[in-house]
Amino acid sequence: MKYNNDSFEILRKIGKQSKTSQRVMAKDLNMSIGKLNYILKELKKKGLIKIKNFKKHPNKLGYAYLLTPKGILEKTKITSNFMKRKMQEYEELKAELEKNK
């Protein structure tokens, strides 16, 4: 599966803080609520997150976003691939600097 940076940032945010509103999450991630909602639905469809609401919560907007085991694995893979790319870029830049000395 290919994920963009927005999906990854949402998975990271959910991993850190599962109980939040879409409004707060959208503000923290600097994206529109509509875009966030669309991506959350797609992540849920792919089985990477679960969305639970608190029916007894006085503010009916209270939701918990939970990473599934599949979501945790996918977030780990994305992070690992990101780190590998950055290390490769670092090595290439280092070699280029050494060459230009």
Biopython code that builds the backbone (N, CA, C, O; Angstrom):
import numpy as np
from Bio.PDB.StructureBuilder import StructureBuilder

atoms = [
    (1, "MET", "N", (0.831, -1.192, 0.000)),
    (1, "MET", "CA", (0.000, 0.000, 0.000)),
    (1, "MET", "C", (0.871, 1.250, 0.000)),
    (1, "MET", "O", (1.899, 1.304, 0.676)),
    (2, "LYS", "N", (0.451, 2.244, -0.760)),
    (2, "LYS", "CA", (1.190, 3.505, -0.807)),
    (2, "LYS", "C", (0.419, 4.544, -0.003)),
    (2, "LYS", "O", (-0.784, 4.725, -0.189)),
    (3, "TYR", "N", (1.127, 5.220, 0.888)),
    (3, "TYR", "CA", (0.508, 6.243, 1.727)),
    (3, "TYR", "C", (1.229, 7.556, 1.515)),
    (3, "TYR", "O", (2.440, 7.599, 1.300)),
    (4, "ASN", "N", (0.453, 8.628, 1.581)),
    (4, "ASN", "CA", (1.083, 9.939, 1.477)),
    (4, "ASN", "C", (1.446, 10.448, 2.865)),
    (4, "ASN", "O", (1.158, 9.808, 3.876)),
    (5, "ASN", "N", (2.069, 11.585, 2.888)),
    (5, "ASN", "CA", (2.526, 12.165, 4.140)),
    (5, "ASN", "C", (1.362, 12.466, 5.084)),
    (5, "ASN", "O", (1.502, 12.315, 6.298)),
    (6, "ASP", "N", (0.211, 12.891, 4.543)),
    (6, "ASP", "CA", (-0.944, 13.206, 5.386)),
    (6, "ASP", "C", (-1.429, 11.967, 6.136)),
    (6, "ASP", "O", (-1.719, 12.031, 7.331)),
    (7, "SER", "N", (-1.515, 10.848, 5.434)),
    (7, "SER", "CA", (-1.948, 9.600, 6.087)),
    (7, "SER", "C", (-0.979, 9.216, 7.193)),
    (7, "SER", "O", (-1.393, 8.816, 8.281)),
    (8, "PHE", "N", (0.300, 9.339, 6.912)),
    (8, "PHE", "CA", (1.312, 9.006, 7.912)),
    (8, "PHE", "C", (1.198, 9.912, 9.130)),
    (8, "PHE", "O", (1.268, 9.438, 10.264)),
    (9, "GLU", "N", (1.023, 11.217, 8.906)),
    (9, "GLU", "CA", (0.905, 12.157, 10.024)),
    (9, "GLU", "C", (-0.336, 11.856, 10.858)),
    (9, "GLU", "O", (-0.303, 11.989, 12.081)),
    (10, "ILE", "N", (-1.419, 11.457, 10.220)),
    (10, "ILE", "CA", (-2.636, 11.096, 10.956)),
    (10, "ILE", "C", (-2.391, 9.845, 11.785)),
    (10, "ILE", "O", (-2.799, 9.787, 12.946)),
    (11, "LEU", "N", (-1.736, 8.848, 11.215)),
    (11, "LEU", "CA", (-1.420, 7.630, 11.977)),
    (11, "LEU", "C", (-0.535, 7.958, 13.173)),
    (11, "LEU", "O", (-0.738, 7.420, 14.261)),
    (12, "ARG", "N", (0.443, 8.836, 12.979)),
    (12, "ARG", "CA", (1.315, 9.255, 14.094)),
    (12, "ARG", "C", (0.517, 9.959, 15.173)),
    (12, "ARG", "O", (0.696, 9.691, 16.361)),
    (13, "LYS", "N", (-0.367, 10.863, 14.759)),
    (13, "LYS", "CA", (-1.171, 11.630, 15.710)),
    (13, "LYS", "C", (-2.072, 10.700, 16.520)),
    (13, "LYS", "O", (-2.194, 10.851, 17.736)),
    (14, "ILE", "N", (-2.693, 9.750, 15.853)),
    (14, "ILE", "CA", (-3.567, 8.797, 16.542)),
    (14, "ILE", "C", (-2.753, 7.940, 17.500)),
    (14, "ILE", "O", (-3.217, 7.622, 18.594)),
    (15, "GLY", "N", (-1.546, 7.566, 17.098)),
    (15, "GLY", "CA", (-0.676, 6.777, 17.967)),
    (15, "GLY", "C", (-0.314, 7.514, 19.247)),
    (15, "GLY", "O", (-0.135, 6.901, 20.299)),
    (16, "LYS", "N", (-0.208, 8.837, 19.147)),
    (16, "LYS", "CA", (0.165, 9.646, 20.310)),
    (16, "LYS", "C", (-1.042, 10.040, 21.154)),
    (16, "LYS", "O", (-0.963, 10.056, 22.382)),
    (17, "GLN", "N", (-2.161, 10.359, 20.498)),
    (17, "GLN", "CA", (-3.330, 10.882, 21.203)),
    (17, "GLN", "C", (-4.580, 10.350, 20.526)),
    (17, "GLN", "O", (-5.023, 10.899, 19.517)),
    (18, "SER", "N", (-5.152, 9.287, 21.073)),
    (18, "SER", "CA", (-6.290, 8.656, 20.407)),
    (18, "SER", "C", (-7.616, 9.363, 20.685)),
    (18, "SER", "O", (-8.512, 9.336, 19.841)),
    (19, "LYS", "N", (-7.756, 9.987, 21.841)),
    (19, "LYS", "CA", (-9.022, 10.645, 22.179)),
    (19, "LYS", "C", (-8.928, 12.122, 21.846)),
    (19, "LYS", "O", (-8.316, 12.907, 22.570)),
    (20, "THR", "N", (-9.546, 12.477, 20.738)),
    (20, "THR", "CA", (-9.523, 13.865, 20.280)),
    (20, "THR", "C", (-10.690, 14.076, 19.334)),
    (20, "THR", "O", (-11.348, 13.118, 18.928)),
    (21, "SER", "N", (-10.943, 15.301, 18.990)),
    (21, "SER", "CA", (-11.986, 15.590, 18.002)),
    (21, "SER", "C", (-11.320, 15.818, 16.647)),
    (21, "SER", "O", (-10.128, 16.115, 16.561)),
    (22, "GLN", "N", (-12.115, 15.672, 15.602)),
    (22, "GLN", "CA", (-11.575, 15.915, 14.268)),
    (22, "GLN", "C", (-11.154, 17.375, 14.125)),
    (22, "GLN", "O", (-10.171, 17.681, 13.449)),
    (23, "ARG", "N", (-11.894, 18.265, 14.759)),
    (23, "ARG", "CA", (-11.561, 19.689, 14.677)),
    (23, "ARG", "C", (-10.168, 19.949, 15.253)),
    (23, "ARG", "O", (-9.360, 20.652, 14.647)),
    (24, "VAL", "N", (-9.895, 19.376, 16.425)),
    (24, "VAL", "CA", (-8.586, 19.560, 17.068)),
    (24, "VAL", "C", (-7.500, 18.889, 16.238)),
    (24, "VAL", "O", (-6.435, 19.465, 16.016)),
    (25, "MET", "N", (-7.773, 17.670, 15.781)),
    (25, "MET", "CA", (-6.778, 16.951, 14.987)),
    (25, "MET", "C", (-6.469, 17.699, 13.695)),
    (25, "MET", "O", (-5.307, 17.817, 13.309)),
    (26, "ALA", "N", (-7.504, 18.203, 13.025)),
    (26, "ALA", "CA", (-7.302, 18.944, 11.777)),
    (26, "ALA", "C", (-6.459, 20.190, 12.030)),
    (26, "ALA", "O", (-5.567, 20.513, 11.246)),
    (27, "LYS", "N", (-6.744, 20.884, 13.126)),
    (27, "LYS", "CA", (-5.975, 22.093, 13.455)),
    (27, "LYS", "C", (-4.516, 21.730, 13.734)),
    (27, "LYS", "O", (-3.604, 22.388, 13.234)),
    (28, "ASP", "N", (-4.298, 20.678, 14.535)),
    (28, "ASP", "CA", (-2.933, 20.259, 14.864)),
    (28, "ASP", "C", (-2.145, 19.839, 13.626)),
    (28, "ASP", "O", (-0.937, 20.061, 13.547)),
    (29, "LEU", "N", (-2.833, 19.231, 12.660)),
    (29, "LEU", "CA", (-2.166, 18.736, 11.452)),
    (29, "LEU", "C", (-2.199, 19.747, 10.302)),
    (29, "LEU", "O", (-1.686, 19.487, 9.214)),
    (30, "ASN", "N", (-2.810, 20.902, 10.566)),
    (30, "ASN", "CA", (-2.889, 21.972, 9.577)),
    (30, "ASN", "C", (-3.559, 21.503, 8.284)),
    (30, "ASN", "O", (-3.021, 21.686, 7.192)),
    (31, "MET", "N", (-4.755, 20.889, 8.426)),
    (31, "MET", "CA", (-5.520, 20.475, 7.258)),
    (31, "MET", "C", (-6.998, 20.732, 7.515)),
    (31, "MET", "O", (-7.405, 20.946, 8.657)),
    (32, "SER", "N", (-7.785, 20.711, 6.477)),
    (32, "SER", "CA", (-9.222, 20.960, 6.627)),
    (32, "SER", "C", (-9.888, 19.749, 7.281)),
    (32, "SER", "O", (-9.379, 18.630, 7.214)),
    (33, "ILE", "N", (-11.029, 19.997, 7.910)),
    (33, "ILE", "CA", (-11.773, 18.912, 8.542)),
    (33, "ILE", "C", (-12.261, 17.927, 7.478)),
    (33, "ILE", "O", (-12.267, 16.717, 7.705)),
    (34, "GLY", "N", (-12.666, 18.444, 6.323)),
    (34, "GLY", "CA", (-13.132, 17.579, 5.240)),
    (34, "GLY", "C", (-12.045, 16.632, 4.759)),
    (34, "GLY", "O", (-12.293, 15.442, 4.560)),
    (35, "LYS", "N", (-10.849, 17.158, 4.576)),
    (35, "LYS", "CA", (-9.727, 16.323, 4.137)),
    (35, "LYS", "C", (-9.394, 15.276, 5.193)),
    (35, "LYS", "O", (-9.178, 14.107, 4.874)),
    (36, "LEU", "N", (-9.354, 15.708, 6.461)),
    (36, "LEU", "CA", (-9.072, 14.780, 7.550)),
    (36, "LEU", "C", (-10.119, 13.680, 7.596)),
    (36, "LEU", "O", (-9.786, 12.502, 7.723)),
    (37, "ASN", "N", (-11.384, 14.065, 7.492)),
    (37, "ASN", "CA", (-12.479, 13.092, 7.543)),
    (37, "ASN", "C", (-12.341, 12.066, 6.418)),
    (37, "ASN", "O", (-12.513, 10.868, 6.640)),
    (38, "TYR", "N", (-12.031, 12.539, 5.217)),
    (38, "TYR", "CA", (-11.857, 11.643, 4.067)),
    (38, "TYR", "C", (-10.725, 10.643, 4.324)),
    (38, "TYR", "O", (-10.888, 9.445, 4.092)),
    (39, "ILE", "N", (-9.579, 11.136, 4.803)),
    (39, "ILE", "CA", (-8.438, 10.255, 5.041)),
    (39, "ILE", "C", (-8.744, 9.269, 6.165)),
    (39, "ILE", "O", (-8.376, 8.098, 6.073)),
    (40, "LEU", "N", (-9.415, 9.727, 7.231)),
    (40, "LEU", "CA", (-9.793, 8.826, 8.326)),
    (40, "LEU", "C", (-10.681, 7.695, 7.821)),
    (40, "LEU", "O", (-10.496, 6.539, 8.202)),
    (41, "LYS", "N", (-11.642, 8.028, 6.966)),
    (41, "LYS", "CA", (-12.525, 6.998, 6.406)),
    (41, "LYS", "C", (-11.736, 5.986, 5.577)),
    (41, "LYS", "O", (-11.992, 4.784, 5.647)),
    (42, "GLU", "N", (-10.775, 6.478, 4.791)),
    (42, "GLU", "CA", (-9.950, 5.581, 3.976)),
    (42, "GLU", "C", (-9.076, 4.681, 4.856)),
    (42, "GLU", "O", (-8.933, 3.490, 4.579)),
    (43, "LEU", "N", (-8.495, 5.251, 5.913)),
    (43, "LEU", "CA", (-7.675, 4.446, 6.824)),
    (43, "LEU", "C", (-8.526, 3.393, 7.525)),
    (43, "LEU", "O", (-8.075, 2.271, 7.757)),
    (44, "LYS", "N", (-9.755, 3.761, 7.859)),
    (44, "LYS", "CA", (-10.663, 2.803, 8.495)),
    (44, "LYS", "C", (-11.019, 1.688, 7.508)),
    (44, "LYS", "O", (-11.027, 0.510, 7.865)),
    (45, "LYS", "N", (-11.312, 2.075, 6.263)),
    (45, "LYS", "CA", (-11.666, 1.106, 5.225)),
    (45, "LYS", "C", (-10.540, 0.094, 5.003)),
    (45, "LYS", "O", (-10.793, -1.082, 4.742)),
    (46, "LYS", "N", (-9.283, 0.569, 5.112)),
    (46, "LYS", "CA", (-8.119, -0.300, 4.917)),
    (46, "LYS", "C", (-7.791, -1.108, 6.169)),
    (46, "LYS", "O", (-6.877, -1.932, 6.159)),
    (47, "GLY", "N", (-8.538, -0.870, 7.246)),
    (47, "GLY", "CA", (-8.339, -1.636, 8.468)),
    (47, "GLY", "C", (-7.182, -1.160, 9.329)),
    (47, "GLY", "O", (-6.689, -1.904, 10.176)),
    (48, "LEU", "N", (-6.739, 0.091, 9.115)),
    (48, "LEU", "CA", (-5.594, 0.598, 9.865)),
    (48, "LEU", "C", (-6.003, 1.296, 11.156)),
    (48, "LEU", "O", (-5.202, 1.410, 12.084)),
    (49, "ILE", "N", (-7.252, 1.764, 11.217)),
    (49, "ILE", "CA", (-7.741, 2.409, 12.438)),
    (49, "ILE", "C", (-9.157, 1.943, 12.739)),
    (49, "ILE", "O", (-9.869, 1.449, 11.864)),
    (50, "LYS", "N", (-9.548, 2.113, 14.002)),
    (50, "LYS", "CA", (-10.925, 1.926, 14.433)),
    (50, "LYS", "C", (-11.383, 3.265, 14.977)),
    (50, "LYS", "O", (-10.608, 4.008, 15.579)),
    (51, "ILE", "N", (-12.644, 3.557, 14.756)),
    (51, "ILE", "CA", (-13.209, 4.803, 15.259)),
    (51, "ILE", "C", (-14.345, 4.435, 16.197)),
    (51, "ILE", "O", (-15.286, 3.743, 15.809)),
    (52, "LYS", "N", (-14.247, 4.903, 17.434)),
    (52, "LYS", "CA", (-15.287, 4.631, 18.425)),
    (52, "LYS", "C", (-15.808, 5.953, 18.961)),
    (52, "LYS", "O", (-15.039, 6.875, 19.232)),
    (53, "ASN", "N", (-17.135, 6.033, 19.111)),
    (53, "ASN", "CA", (-17.665, 7.248, 19.721)),
    (53, "ASN", "C", (-18.204, 6.923, 21.110)),
    (53, "ASN", "O", (-18.533, 5.778, 21.418)),
    (54, "PHE", "N", (-18.282, 7.943, 21.923)),
    (54, "PHE", "CA", (-18.760, 7.799, 23.283)),
    (54, "PHE", "C", (-20.218, 8.216, 23.305)),
    (54, "PHE", "O", (-20.522, 9.402, 23.427)),
    (55, "LYS", "N", (-21.129, 7.247, 23.189)),
    (55, "LYS", "CA", (-22.554, 7.545, 23.110)),
    (55, "LYS", "C", (-23.063, 8.250, 24.356)),
    (55, "LYS", "O", (-23.970, 9.077, 24.263)),
    (56, "LYS", "N", (-22.505, 7.945, 25.515)),
    (56, "LYS", "CA", (-22.960, 8.552, 26.755)),
    (56, "LYS", "C", (-22.267, 9.879, 27.037)),
    (56, "LYS", "O", (-22.598, 10.566, 28.003)),
    (57, "HIS", "N", (-21.322, 10.230, 26.205)),
    (57, "HIS", "CA", (-20.585, 11.482, 26.381)),
    (57, "HIS", "C", (-21.545, 12.647, 26.144)),
    (57, "HIS", "O", (-22.248, 12.660, 25.134)),
    (58, "PRO", "N", (-21.590, 13.634, 27.060)),
    (58, "PRO", "CA", (-22.507, 14.764, 26.872)),
    (58, "PRO", "C", (-22.251, 15.524, 25.573)),
    (58, "PRO", "O", (-23.185, 16.042, 24.961)),
    (59, "ASN", "N", (-21.008, 15.590, 25.158)),
    (59, "ASN", "CA", (-20.658, 16.205, 23.887)),
    (59, "ASN", "C", (-20.589, 15.070, 22.877)),
    (59, "ASN", "O", (-19.600, 14.338, 22.837)),
    (60, "LYS", "N", (-21.608, 14.918, 22.074)),
    (60, "LYS", "CA", (-21.710, 13.772, 21.159)),
    (60, "LYS", "C", (-20.587, 13.729, 20.132)),
    (60, "LYS", "O", (-20.536, 12.816, 19.307)),
    (61, "LEU", "N", (-19.702, 14.693, 20.173)),
    (61, "LEU", "CA", (-18.594, 14.718, 19.223)),
    (61, "LEU", "C", (-17.374, 13.977, 19.748)),
    (61, "LEU", "O", (-16.337, 13.960, 19.085)),
    (62, "GLY", "N", (-17.472, 13.364, 20.921)),
    (62, "GLY", "CA", (-16.328, 12.675, 21.498)),
    (62, "GLY", "C", (-16.038, 11.352, 20.799)),
    (62, "GLY", "O", (-16.882, 10.456, 20.787)),
    (63, "TYR", "N", (-14.869, 11.229, 20.229)),
    (63, "TYR", "CA", (-14.474, 10.014, 19.518)),
    (63, "TYR", "C", (-13.094, 9.569, 19.977)),
    (63, "TYR", "O", (-12.286, 10.366, 20.454)),
    (64, "ALA", "N", (-12.852, 8.294, 19.820)),
    (64, "ALA", "CA", (-11.515, 7.740, 20.034)),
    (64, "ALA", "C", (-11.085, 7.101, 18.720)),
    (64, "ALA", "O", (-11.836, 6.337, 18.114)),
    (65, "TYR", "N", (-9.904, 7.413, 18.301)),
    (65, "TYR", "CA", (-9.332, 6.845, 17.077)),
    (65, "TYR", "C", (-8.226, 5.906, 17.524)),
    (65, "TYR", "O", (-7.281, 6.323, 18.194)),
    (66, "LEU", "N", (-8.344, 4.644, 17.156)),
    (66, "LEU", "CA", (-7.403, 3.633, 17.634)),
    (66, "LEU", "C", (-6.678, 2.986, 16.472)),
    (66, "LEU", "O", (-7.287, 2.619, 15.468)),
    (67, "LEU", "N", (-5.365, 2.852, 16.622)),
    (67, "LEU", "CA", (-4.601, 2.113, 15.617)),
    (67, "LEU", "C", (-4.872, 0.626, 15.807)),
    (67, "LEU", "O", (-4.835, 0.118, 16.928)),
    (68, "THR", "N", (-5.140, -0.053, 14.727)),
    (68, "THR", "CA", (-5.284, -1.508, 14.775)),
    (68, "THR", "C", (-3.881, -2.110, 14.719)),
    (68, "THR", "O", (-2.923, -1.403, 14.408)),
    (69, "PRO", "N", (-3.745, -3.401, 15.012)),
    (69, "PRO", "CA", (-2.424, -4.024, 14.851)),
    (69, "PRO", "C", (-1.869, -3.826, 13.436)),
    (69, "PRO", "O", (-0.670, -3.612, 13.257)),
    (70, "LYS", "N", (-2.744, -3.900, 12.446)),
    (70, "LYS", "CA", (-2.332, -3.668, 11.060)),
    (70, "LYS", "C", (-1.870, -2.216, 10.885)),
    (70, "LYS", "O", (-0.907, -1.953, 10.164)),
    (71, "GLY", "N", (-2.555, -1.277, 11.543)),
    (71, "GLY", "CA", (-2.183, 0.127, 11.472)),
    (71, "GLY", "C", (-0.836, 0.396, 12.116)),
    (71, "GLY", "O", (-0.038, 1.179, 11.601)),
    (72, "ILE", "N", (-0.585, -0.257, 13.245)),
    (72, "ILE", "CA", (0.707, -0.110, 13.928)),
    (72, "ILE", "C", (1.828, -0.639, 13.038)),
    (72, "ILE", "O", (2.873, -0.004, 12.903)),
    (73, "LEU", "N", (1.606, -1.795, 12.439)),
    (73, "LEU", "CA", (2.602, -2.388, 11.541)),
    (73, "LEU", "C", (2.865, -1.475, 10.343)),
    (73, "LEU", "O", (4.015, -1.263, 9.959)),
    (74, "GLU", "N", (1.803, -0.941, 9.762)),
    (74, "GLU", "CA", (1.952, -0.076, 8.592)),
    (74, "GLU", "C", (2.685, 1.215, 8.955)),
    (74, "GLU", "O", (3.536, 1.679, 8.196)),
    (75, "LYS", "N", (2.359, 1.796, 10.111)),
    (75, "LYS", "CA", (3.035, 3.012, 10.568)),
    (75, "LYS", "C", (4.521, 2.732, 10.772)),
    (75, "LYS", "O", (5.361, 3.565, 10.431)),
    (76, "THR", "N", (4.846, 1.586, 11.316)),
    (76, "THR", "CA", (6.238, 1.197, 11.531)),
    (76, "THR", "C", (6.971, 1.040, 10.203)),
    (76, "THR", "O", (8.110, 1.487, 10.067)),
    (77, "LYS", "N", (6.328, 0.412, 9.230)),
    (77, "LYS", "CA", (6.940, 0.247, 7.904)),
    (77, "LYS", "C", (7.197, 1.594, 7.241)),
    (77, "LYS", "O", (8.266, 1.825, 6.678)),
    (78, "ILE", "N", (6.205, 2.482, 7.313)),
    (78, "ILE", "CA", (6.351, 3.803, 6.701)),
    (78, "ILE", "C", (7.500, 4.559, 7.352)),
    (78, "ILE", "O", (8.302, 5.193, 6.666)),
    (79, "THR", "N", (7.578, 4.492, 8.678)),
    (79, "THR", "CA", (8.649, 5.170, 9.410)),
    (79, "THR", "C", (10.006, 4.601, 9.031)),
    (79, "THR", "O", (10.957, 5.351, 8.809)),
    (80, "SER", "N", (10.098, 3.287, 8.958)),
    (80, "SER", "CA", (11.351, 2.633, 8.591)),
    (80, "SER", "C", (11.791, 3.032, 7.188)),
    (80, "SER", "O", (12.965, 3.328, 6.967)),
    (81, "ASN", "N", (10.864, 3.041, 6.245)),
    (81, "ASN", "CA", (11.196, 3.433, 4.871)),
    (81, "ASN", "C", (11.640, 4.888, 4.806)),
    (81, "ASN", "O", (12.567, 5.227, 4.071)),
    (82, "PHE", "N", (10.978, 5.744, 5.575)),
    (82, "PHE", "CA", (11.358, 7.148, 5.624)),
    (82, "PHE", "C", (12.789, 7.291, 6.133)),
    (82, "PHE", "O", (13.590, 8.022, 5.551)),
    (83, "MET", "N", (13.104, 6.596, 7.212)),
    (83, "MET", "CA", (14.445, 6.675, 7.794)),
    (83, "MET", "C", (15.498, 6.137, 6.827)),
    (83, "MET", "O", (16.589, 6.699, 6.737)),
    (84, "LYS", "N", (15.198, 5.075, 6.112)),
    (84, "LYS", "CA", (16.133, 4.525, 5.126)),
    (84, "LYS", "C", (16.412, 5.537, 4.015)),
    (84, "LYS", "O", (17.558, 5.714, 3.603)),
    (85, "ARG", "N", (15.342, 6.208, 3.528)),
    (85, "ARG", "CA", (15.518, 7.215, 2.480)),
    (85, "ARG", "C", (16.385, 8.370, 2.976)),
    (85, "ARG", "O", (17.271, 8.842, 2.264)),
    (86, "LYS", "N", (16.122, 8.816, 4.195)),
    (86, "LYS", "CA", (16.889, 9.946, 4.745)),
    (86, "LYS", "C", (18.351, 9.566, 4.965)),
    (86, "LYS", "O", (19.236, 10.389, 4.731)),
    (87, "MET", "N", (18.619, 8.355, 5.403)),
    (87, "MET", "CA", (19.997, 7.905, 5.584)),
    (87, "MET", "C", (20.707, 7.810, 4.245)),
    (87, "MET", "O", (21.884, 8.156, 4.141)),
    (88, "GLN", "N", (20.007, 7.348, 3.223)),
    (88, "GLN", "CA", (20.592, 7.270, 1.892)),
    (88, "GLN", "C", (20.911, 8.675, 1.376)),
    (88, "GLN", "O", (21.982, 8.903, 0.814)),
    (89, "GLU", "N", (19.984, 9.612, 1.567)),
    (89, "GLU", "CA", (20.227, 10.999, 1.159)),
    (89, "GLU", "C", (21.440, 11.566, 1.893)),
    (89, "GLU", "O", (22.268, 12.254, 1.296)),
    (90, "TYR", "N", (21.538, 11.279, 3.176)),
    (90, "TYR", "CA", (22.666, 11.753, 3.979)),
    (90, "TYR", "C", (23.981, 11.216, 3.425)),
    (90, "TYR", "O", (24.942, 11.968, 3.266)),
    (91, "GLU", "N", (24.026, 9.929, 3.135)),
    (91, "GLU", "CA", (25.247, 9.306, 2.617)),
    (91, "GLU", "C", (25.619, 9.893, 1.255)),
    (91, "GLU", "O", (26.798, 10.102, 0.972)),
    (92, "GLU", "N", (24.616, 10.160, 0.409)),
    (92, "GLU", "CA", (24.881, 10.749, -0.897)),
    (92, "GLU", "C", (25.442, 12.169, -0.758)),
    (92, "GLU", "O", (26.391, 12.536, -1.452)),
    (93, "LEU", "N", (24.851, 12.964, 0.140)),
    (93, "LEU", "CA", (25.341, 14.319, 0.370)),
    (93, "LEU", "C", (26.747, 14.315, 0.952)),
    (93, "LEU", "O", (27.588, 15.135, 0.583)),
    (94, "LYS", "N", (26.991, 13.385, 1.865)),
    (94, "LYS", "CA", (28.310, 13.268, 2.487)),
    (94, "LYS", "C", (29.359, 12.933, 1.432)),
    (94, "LYS", "O", (30.441, 13.521, 1.413)),
    (95, "ALA", "N", (29.034, 11.986, 0.555)),
    (95, "ALA", "CA", (29.954, 11.601, -0.511)),
    (95, "ALA", "C", (30.205, 12.763, -1.464)),
    (95, "ALA", "O", (31.333, 12.973, -1.911)),
    (96, "GLU", "N", (29.157, 13.513, -1.771)),
    (96, "GLU", "CA", (29.293, 14.661, -2.672)),
    (96, "GLU", "C", (30.184, 15.740, -2.044)),
    (96, "GLU", "O", (31.009, 16.340, -2.733)),
    (97, "LEU", "N", (30.022, 15.984, -0.762)),
    (97, "LEU", "CA", (30.867, 16.963, -0.071)),
    (97, "LEU", "C", (32.329, 16.516, -0.036)),
    (97, "LEU", "O", (33.238, 17.323, -0.231)),
    (98, "GLU", "N", (32.542, 15.250, 0.208)),
    (98, "GLU", "CA", (33.913, 14.706, 0.227)),
    (98, "GLU", "C", (34.552, 14.837, -1.154)),
    (98, "GLU", "O", (35.742, 15.132, -1.275)),
    (99, "LYS", "N", (33.756, 14.617, -2.179)),
    (99, "LYS", "CA", (34.242, 14.681, -3.559)),
    (99, "LYS", "C", (34.629, 16.112, -3.918)),
    (99, "LYS", "O", (35.586, 16.329, -4.662)),
    (100, "ASN", "N", (33.885, 17.092, -3.391)),
    (100, "ASN", "CA", (34.108, 18.505, -3.723)),
    (100, "ASN", "C", (35.167, 19.166, -2.858)),
    (100, "ASN", "O", (35.401, 20.363, -3.024)),
    (101, "LYS", "N", (35.814, 18.469, -1.957)),
    (101, "LYS", "CA", (36.843, 19.058, -1.076)),
    (101, "LYS", "C", (38.110, 19.296, -1.832)),
    (101, "LYS", "O", (39.086, 19.784, -1.263)),
]
sb = StructureBuilder()
sb.init_structure("model")
sb.init_model(0)
sb.init_chain("A")
sb.init_seg("    ")
for serial, (resi, resn, name, xyz) in enumerate(atoms, 1):
    if name == "N":
        sb.init_residue(resn, " ", resi, " ")
    sb.init_atom(name, np.array(xyz, "f"), 0.0, 1.0, " ", f" {name:<3s}", serial, name[0])
structure = sb.get_structure()
